[in-house]
Amino acid sequence: MYLFEPLTDVRCRVGEGPTWCPERGELWWVDLPRGAWYRYVWATGSVDSRTLSDRLSFVAPDDAGGAIAGIADGLAAVPDTGPIATADLPVEAGLESTFVNDGKVGPDRRLYFGTFDRLRRDGVCGLYRTGDTVGAVERVVSGLTISNGLDWSPDGSTMYVVDSQHQHVLAFAFDSGSGSLTARRVLITIPADQGMPDGLAVDADGDIWLALYGGSALGRFGATGVLREMVELPVTCPASLCFAGPQLDTLVVTTAYARIVDHGREPGPLDGAVLRARVGVRGQRPRSARVPVRPVPVRPVPVRPLPFAKPSDVPRS
């Protein structure tokens, strides 16, 4: 039994994309439908927020000291001030119903990210990665519908990708030199009554931690896909997770209250919070993208906290 506590007073409609930035000593996450980017300073507990876009799936650091944002229609460098005007790298421009979803930097230090189809058309979406030159992006996996959480085994030989529509966690043989993904297989299937598989993180021992959206739990699986543990949470909709802190010994879980209020129910006190707990294992050291969208330094931004929205105040989206 683990003790999960709120990291801050922030409550997100849909909290996503938690990312530990060791060089900065910061935890980043986003409130997806509000387009808000949060930066939490681990040493002081202070948190800044900034609105970047109408929809924001993740923000990842790059080696140039900047940050890359996944917005609705592609990737964009985070500007010094103000919102993002337009995508620097459009993705699936011919598919108006799709948008960029979860993303993470891989062992080859390319940025990998998937897409999501609002119409839930089977197999329309894919998994993409940035290339070796600024401005390059390519599709590496096709046949997905809701590409979600992703991560790699500690030795970098296996990549895991969630396809939420089919309740699957897929596994691929991964070559960090060429970036090739082969030997696609279904590793884990989640029963629908346990929630929808969403965000994913792999610890330093190789176990797969999976957020079960709507299931009030995390699933912990071995590398062979065998369930090792179901971890109950004090929220309904855990969305994503990562290991954070200087020792990478704190599991952080972003959560959501959107589904609850959209169904006319009252959120619980921790729904939408960012939770943290010690779970007895450490995470893998995260990476920054070696090729930025374009070099933009990340600088401190003013604190603009987004308050917990009452159900009557939350627009139905």
Secondary structure, DSSP 8 states (H G I E B T S, - for coil): ----EESSS---SBEEEEEEETTTTEEEEEEGGGTEEEEEETTT--EEEEE--SSEEEEEEBTTS-EEEEETTEEEE--SSS---S-SEE-STT-TTEEEEEEEE-TTS-EEEEEEETT--TT-EEEEEE-SSTT-EEEEEEEESBEEEEEE-TTSSEEEEEEGGGTEEEEEEE-TTT--EEEEEEEEE--GGG-EEEEEEEBTTS-EEEEEETTTEEEEE-TTS-EEEEEE-SSSEEEEEEEESTTS-EEEEEEE-HHHHHTT----TTTT-EEEE--S--B-----BSS-SS----------------GGGS---
